[in-house]
Amino acid sequence: MFLGEYQYNLDSKGRIAIPAKFRKDLEGAIMTRGLDFCLFIYSAKDWEKLAQKLIALPLAQSNSRAFVRLMLSGAADLTLDNQGRVLIPDYLRKYAGLKKEVVIAGLYNRLEIWDQEKWNEYKRKTESASEEIAEKLNQLGI
């Protein structure tokens, strides 16, 4: 289970340290394009569950094809080095607009990697709309 918010810096080679408490769960993990221009990291087990759902989407629907392409073509195997760092491929760094300062957010079954400025802007917008969001979730039974 991934929870919490962590601030790190990308090094000159595009590597980022993964919080130590998450490293053991990331053997065989996958990194891919996320939503809202962040990156998603899934454990091997959770990635397999998601991938099976994605490939079951109807091929004839353009939105399904687009989403599957976004998630699967952007996927990369995650390899931790001896210092617990991962190399973020250049195309994923560009997609997420990652600069020097980044945030790793734990969201239970996945990690998200955000450019720190984008994360702070996203949080401000979400926090200011929290009552509206809560009302909509209430309609869904949450």
C-alpha positions in Angstrom: 0.0 0.0 0.0 1.4 3.4 -1.0 0.5 6.5 1.0 2.0 9.9 1.6 3.6 12.8 -0.2 7.4 13.0 -0.7 9.6 15.7 -2.3 12.7 14.7 -4.3 15.0 16.2 -6.9 15.7 14.6 -10.3 19.4 14.2 -10.8 21.2 15.3 -14.0 20.6 11.8 -15.5 16.9 11.9 -14.9 16.9 9.6 -11.9 14.7 9.9 -8.8 15.0 8.2 -5.5 11.9 6.1 -4.5 10.9 6.4 -0.8 12.6 3.5 1.0 9.4 2.1 2.4 8.0 1.5 -1.1 11.1 -0.1 -2.7 10.3 -3.7 -1.7 6.9 -3.5 -3.4 8.3 -2.3 -6.7 10.1 -5.5 -8.0 8.9 -5.8 -11.6 7.0 -2.5 -11.4 5.8 -0.5 -14.4 5.9 3.3 -14.9 3.6 4.9 -17.5 1.9 8.1 -18.5 -0.7 9.0 -16.0 -3.7 11.4 -16.1 -3.4 15.1 -15.5 0.2 15.0 -16.9 1.7 13.0 -14.1 3.3 9.6 -14.2 1.9 6.4 -12.7 3.9 3.6 -11.1 2.2 0.3 -10.5 3.5 -2.8 -8.8 3.7 -5.8 -11.1 0.5 -7.3 -9.6 -1.5 -4.2 -9.9 -0.2 -3.4 -13.4 -1.3 -6.8 -14.6 -4.8 -6.2 -13.3 -5.0 -2.8 -15.0 -3.5 -4.1 -18.3 -6.1 -6.9 -18.4 -8.9 -4.4 -18.0 -7.4 -2.1 -20.7 -7.0 -4.8 -23.3 -10.6 -5.9 -22.7 -11.9 -2.4 -23.7 -13.8 -2.3 -27.0 -11.4 -1.9 -29.9 -14.1 -0.2 -32.0 -14.4 2.8 -29.7 -12.0 5.5 -30.4 -11.9 6.7 -26.7 -11.0 3.2 -25.6 -8.2 2.9 -28.2 -6.8 6.3 -27.2 -6.7 5.4 -23.5 -5.1 2.0 -24.1 -2.5 3.7 -26.3 -1.8 6.3 -23.7 -1.3 3.8 -20.9 0.3 0.9 -22.7 2.6 2.5 -25.3 4.0 4.8 -22.6 4.8 2.0 -20.2 8.4 1.2 -19.1 9.8 -1.4 -16.8 11.0 0.1 -13.6 14.5 -0.8 -12.3 15.8 0.3 -9.0 19.5 0.8 -8.7 21.5 0.0 -5.5 20.6 3.5 -4.1 16.9 3.0 -4.7 16.7 5.3 -7.7 14.9 4.8 -11.0 15.7 6.3 -14.3 12.6 8.1 -15.8 12.8 7.7 -19.5 13.1 11.0 -21.4 9.7 10.7 -23.1 8.0 10.3 -19.7 9.9 13.2 -18.2 8.8 15.4 -21.1 5.2 14.2 -20.9 5.0 15.1 -17.2 6.9 18.3 -17.6 9.3 17.2 -14.9 12.0 19.7 -14.0 14.3 19.5 -11.0 11.9 19.3 -8.1 9.3 16.5 -8.1 6.7 15.1 -5.8 6.0 11.4 -5.3 2.4 10.8 -4.1 1.2 7.5 -2.7 -2.3 6.7 -3.8 -2.9 3.3 -2.3 -2.3 1.0 -5.3 0.0 3.3 -7.3 2.5 6.1 -7.0 2.3 9.3 -9.0 5.2 11.4 -9.9 4.5 15.1 -10.5 6.5 18.2 -11.3 6.4 20.1 -7.9 4.9 23.3 -9.4 2.1 21.3 -11.2 1.4 19.3 -8.1 1.1 22.4 -5.9 -1.2 24.0 -8.5 -3.3 20.9 -8.7 -3.6 20.6 -4.9 -4.7 24.3 -4.6 -7.4 23.8 -7.2 -8.6 20.6 -5.7 -8.6 21.8 -2.1 -10.5 25.0 -3.1 -13.2 22.7 -4.7 -13.3 20.1 -1.9 -16.8 20.8 -0.8 -18.1 20.5 -4.4 -16.1 17.3 -4.9 -17.4 15.8 -1.7 -21.0 16.5 -2.7 -20.5 14.7 -6.1 -18.9 11.7 -4.3 -21.8 11.6 -1.9 -24.1 11.2 -4.9 -22.0 8.1 -5.8 -22.5 6.7 -2.3 -19.0 7.6 -1.0 
